[in-house]
Amino acid sequence: MINPSKQDLIPQITIDCVIFGYESRQLKVLIPKLDFNGDFWALPSGFVQQNDDIDIAAQKILQFRTGIENLYLEQFRVFGKVARNHAAFLDRLIELNSDRLSLGESSKEDYDWFTKRFIAIGYYALVDIGKVQPQKSSIDQTIEWHPVQELPTMILDHQEIVELALKTLRRDLDVKLNAFNLLPDTFTMKEVQEVYETISGEEFWRTNFQKKILDLDVLERLEKKFTGAANKAPYLYRFKYR
């Protein structure tokens, strides 16, 4: 435990982050596995210091986990059901790790702190997966990318949080034009179409999609991408507002 009851934290508030990356036509989520006996997988999460803005607290969590400053993030949902607490999860964790965890007098206050009802503020982040340097916390065994369709079973309501983050991302695609944050700094129009199709689960006609994107006037066209055949080489683009 990290003795949260003795720190200057806002009680019963967490920030849970869904970190999306894109690779090989797959949308992926960065998920740690806790370093305890049992299969405990959880979204990158954290508490809020009394003197931190909520967005600043989220940025700190995401920067630590990815090694990237000023990444794209959106607050998308607050999770606050009456029954939302860590008691069942924590009891099972203690049961399987009694040699490392106990409910002695020194930890009783922290146990009570953890097992009250918690409200979670959900954020999703979009990152260029090639720039991410995944960072484990002190209680993680691993932290790895998982395809969004092949996620491990996670604790609490973290599966629901991912599902709602994905739903929100799909809804935001044409409104916030945020899918470009999943791509490298320069990209081809084909790569733009592939990331849109991967997120939406739909296929688009190439000419219609290209016209739609170019009409938005958010891309800067650069030199052609070298492929060995100059007459067929696609143009590279860069997002104007990243």
Salt bridges, closest charged atoms under 4 A:
ASP16 OD2 - ARG84 NH2 3.23
ASP16 OD2 - HIS158 NE2 3.57
GLU23 OE1 - LYS28 NZ 2.81
ASP39 OD1 - LYS33 NZ 3.80
ASP52 OD2 - LYS60 NZ 2.86
GLU74 OE1 - LYS176 NZ 3.03
GLU95 OE2 - ARG92 NH1 3.18
GLU109 OE1 - LYS6 NZ 3.85
ASP112 OD2 - LYS108 NZ 3.01
ASP140 OD2 - ARG65 NH1 2.63
ASP157 OD2 - ARG84 NE 2.83
ASP172 OD1 - ARG171 NE 3.70
ASP172 OD2 - LYS176 NZ 3.93
ASP174 OD1 - LYS212 NZ 3.05
ASP185 OD1 - LYS131 NZ 3.00
ASP185 OD1 - ARG242 NH1 3.14
GLU191 OE2 - LYS225 NZ 3.92
GLU197 OE1 - ARG25 NH2 2.86
ASP215 OD2 - LYS211 NZ 2.73
ASP217 OD1 - LYS240 NZ 2.91
GLU220 OE1 - ARG238 NH2 3.23
